[in-house]
Amino acid sequence: MSNFVDYVKIHCKSGHGGAGSAHLRREKYIPKGGPDGGDGGRGGHIIMKGNGNEWTLLPLRYTRHVKAERGENGGKNQLTGAYGADVYIEVPIGTIAKNEDGEIIGEILEDGQEIILMEGGMGGKGNEHFKSSTNQTPRFAQPGMEGQEGYVIFELKILADVGLVGFPNAGKSTLLSAVSAAKPKIADYAFTTLTPNLGIVDYRNYKSFVMADIPGIIEGAAEGKGLGHRFLRHIERNSILLFLIPADSEDHFQEFKILENELKEYNPELLDKDFIVSVSKADLLDDELKKEISAEFPENKQPLFFSGVTGEGLVELKDAIWKQLHG
């Protein structure tokens, strides 16, 4: 079973508000003390909280229901009941919460950020609030309000500096394993990578950036074919995109155009991102073939050549990525 989970649906119920008190003040020397009931406490909230140490929704995978505490009832001496305890759902940075209708409730963009998903019910008012000139000893109080209830959908979109875009077997996993400590599964069949992998790439002078190896696109991915939207939504949060075209492709520029079109079909705004075009498996090419491949591309989309196996061109590739990120 994969340890990366990017979609979870949980039934949530916030706490019921505590009831107000209808207590009447009764003391030995105060025969007509009047209303003395306190307010009920608020029910507990359901709160989503960002956790920078988490990178997957796996801890929530088997959480089916979350319920917050009820607020306590009001007491005598106009004492307000205690609030019900809030329930925190910790999620990775980049998580979006939606209701059952698909409407976005909120998204977590930084560590420690909190978003109330469902508010606890308000506590009822005690009889002190209902005293008037015509009713100086009200013997009733307000009940607490129901908490909110419903399903919340959590979707994780990976936050990374560089997202790798390419068909299956384009060499994305090989590149990530060559430039970082990440160890993605590598094999010579399609869809080796079924879930995203993240790697921290060391750069000059102790600098670094985060690279995401995301499952490969196939033609029609924007329509849901292959891994479809599950792959494409992770691209949205990457700062720049690195297109990988394998050296043994039959038509390098056409493969790039297909990838570009899938992004456009899914979300045209993705094409506004900065990107770098590269040709992987460059150890299969000699200088003459590299020139022929470069000639297929327009001047503003000239590819960089590299090999994750031999290390050829990796330094130049990292330089280009850093310049694009911080240029």
N, C-alpha and C positions, 0 to 999 in steps of 0.2 A: 504493500500500500504506500502511496506517495506521502511524503511528509509535508507537501505543499498543498494548502487548501485556500482557494480564493473566493469561495461562495458558501455562505451559511444562512439558513433561515431559522429564526428562533421565535417562539411564541412568548410574548412579554406581557406582564401585567403589573402596573404600578400599584402602590398601596392605597387602601381605602382610608379616607379621612376619619379620625376619631370623632365621636359624638360630643356635642356640647353638654355641659352639666346643668340640670334643673335644680340644683341644690339651693335650699333656703337657709339663711343664716339663723342659727338657733343657739343662743347663749343665755346663761342664767339671768343676766340683768338687761338683756336686750330682747324683749318679747316679740318685737316686730322688726327683726333684723333685715327682712327683705331678701331679694334674690342675691345669690352668692356663688353661682355656678361659673366655672371657667370654660374656655373654648377647648374644643378637641384639637389634637395635634394633626399636622399634615401627614398624609400617607407618603411612603418612601418613593423617590423617583427611580426610574431606570435610566442610567447614564452611560454613554459610550465614552471611553477614555483612551487617548493615544499612548501607546507604549513603544518607545524607540528600540526596545530590546526584542520585540516580536517582529517576525517577517512573514508569518503565515497565520491563517485563521484556524489552523489545526486544533488548538486548545478548545475551540468552540464547536468542533465538528459533531460531538455527541451531546451537546447541550440542546435539549428540546424545549424546555420551559424555564423562564426566569420570572420570579415573583418577588416584589418588594414588600416590606412589612407594613402592616396597618398602623395608623397613628393611634396613640392612646386617647382615651376619653378625657374630657375636662374633669377637674376635681373641685372640691369646695374651696372656699377662700379665694375664688376666682383664679385658681391655678390652671394654666394651660397644659393640656396633655403633651407628652413627649412626641416628637416627630418619629414617624416610622423610619427605619434605617434605609438609606439609599443603597441600590445595587449597582455596582460598577461592572461594565463589560469592557475588558481591556482588549484593544485591537491594534494591529500594526499601523504605522503611518501610511497614509494612502488609502485608507478604508472609507467607503461610502455606505451610509445607511439609507435604506429606502423603505417606504411603507408598501402594503400589498398592491397598491395601485401604481407602483413604480415611481412615485414622487420622492424626490430626494429630501431626507430629513436633515442631513448634515454630512460633512466629510472631515476627516481628521488629517491635518496637514503638519502637525508638530507634536513632539513628545509632551505629554501631560495635558494636552488640550482636552476639554470636557464638553460634551454636547448632551443635553437632556433629550432622550428619545421619547419618554412617556412621563408626564408629570403626575405625581401623587395627588390623590383627591384632597380637596381643602377640608380642614376640620370644621365641624359645626360650631356655631356660636352658642355660648352659654346664655342662661336666662337673664343675666345682667344686661345684655344688649336689648332686651325686649321690654324693659321697664319704661313705663310712661306715666303721665299724670292720671290717666284713667285705669291703668293696670299696674299698680305698684308692686304686686307680688306675682309676676308671671311664673307659672308652674310648668313651663315647657321650655325646651331647648331645641336647637337645630341639629339634625343628624349629620354625620359626616358625608361627604360626597364620594361617589365611586371613583376608583382610579381608572386610568386608561388601560385598554387591553387590545391586543392585536399582534400580527406577525411583523417582524422587522427583518429585512433582507440585508445582509452585509456582503459587500463586494469589495475585493481588494484589487487596486490597480498599482502595480509596482512602481515605486519611485526610484529611478536610476538616472545617472548622467548620460549613459549611452545604451541604446536599445539596438540589438542585432536583428536585422531584417533579411530574411532569405528563404529560399525553398528548403525543404528537407534535404539533408546531406550537403548543405552549402559550406559546411566547415565552421559553423558558429560555436559548437561545443568544443571543437579542437582549439579554436582561437581563445576561448575563455579559459580553458585549462592551461594554455601556453603563457598567458599574461597574468594569471592570478592563481590563487591557491584553491580555487573551486575545482571540484572533480565531477563534472557532469558525465553522464553515461554517453559513450561514443561507440558507434557501430556503423556498418555500411548498409543499413536499411532505413527506409523512410520513417519519420516520426520517432526517432530514438528519444528525443526530448519531448516528453508529454506534459511537463510542468516547467515553469520558468526557473532558471538558476541565476543566482547573483554572485558576482566576484568583485573583489576590491583589487584594482590594478595599481601597482606601485609605479610612480613616475619619478622624474628627476628631483633631487633635493628633498626627499621624504614626502613628496606630494602624492596624491592618489585620487582616483575617481572610481565610480561604481559602474560596472558593465552588467547588462542583463541579457542572458541567452534565453530567448523566448521561442516557444515551439514554432516550427516552420510554417510558412504560408503555402497554400496551394491555390491555383487559379480557382476563383469562386468562393474564397474564404469569407469575403464580405457578405455573401449570401448564406453563410452558415456551413459551407462544405468543409471537410476536414475538421480541424479544431475550431474553425470559424471565429465567432466573436470572443470565445474564451481566450484566444491568442490576441486578437486585435485590441481589446480594451487595455492591455498592459502597455501597448505602444504609446497611449495617450499621455502618460506621465513622464516619458523619457525626455531629457533635455535636447539631445540630438539623436539622429538615427544613423546607423552604419549599415549600408546595404552590402551584402555579401553575394557575389556572383562567382560560382566555382569555375576554375580554369577549364574544366572539361565540358562546360556548357556548349550546346550546339549553336546558340545565338545569344551572346552575352548582353547586348543592348536590349534585345527583345525581352529577355528575362527580367532586366531591370524595369522596363516599361510595364510588364505584367504586375510586378511587385508594387510599383508606384500606383497603378490603377486600382489595386485591391485596397490600398490605403485611402485613395480618393473616394471609392465607393462606400467605404465604411464611415469615413469622416473627412471631408475635404480640408478641414483645418490642419490635419496631420501634415499636409504638404507645405504648410507654412513653417514647419520646423527646419532647422539647419540639418543638413545631412552630408555624409561622405559616401562615395561609391568606392568599393574595393573589389578586387579579384582575389579570391582565396586559392589555395593549392598551387601557388606560383612556382613551386619546385617542379611542376610538370611542364613549365614553359621555358623556352629560350628567349633571348632578347628580340629576335625577329618576330616570334609569335606575340610577345608583349606589345610590340609596336602595332601589329595588325589589330589586336583587340582594342588598344587605345584609339585607333582610327575609327572604330565603330561608334565611339561616344562623342558628343559635342564638346566644344572647348571648355565649357563651364561645368562639365560633369566627368572630367578625366579621372579614371580609376587609379587607386593605389594598389600595388601588387604586394602580396605577402604570403608567407607559408607558416602555418601554425606548427608544422612538423619540424621544419629545418630552422625556423626563426628568422628566415629572410624577410626583410621589410617591416618587422614588428616595431622597431625603434621609430622608424619614419611614420608608421601608422599611429603610434601613441603620441608622437609630436603633433600630428595633424588633428587628432582628437582634442588634445589639450588646447591647441590654438583655437579650435572651433568653440570649445567650452568657455574659454577665458579671453578670446580675442576682442 
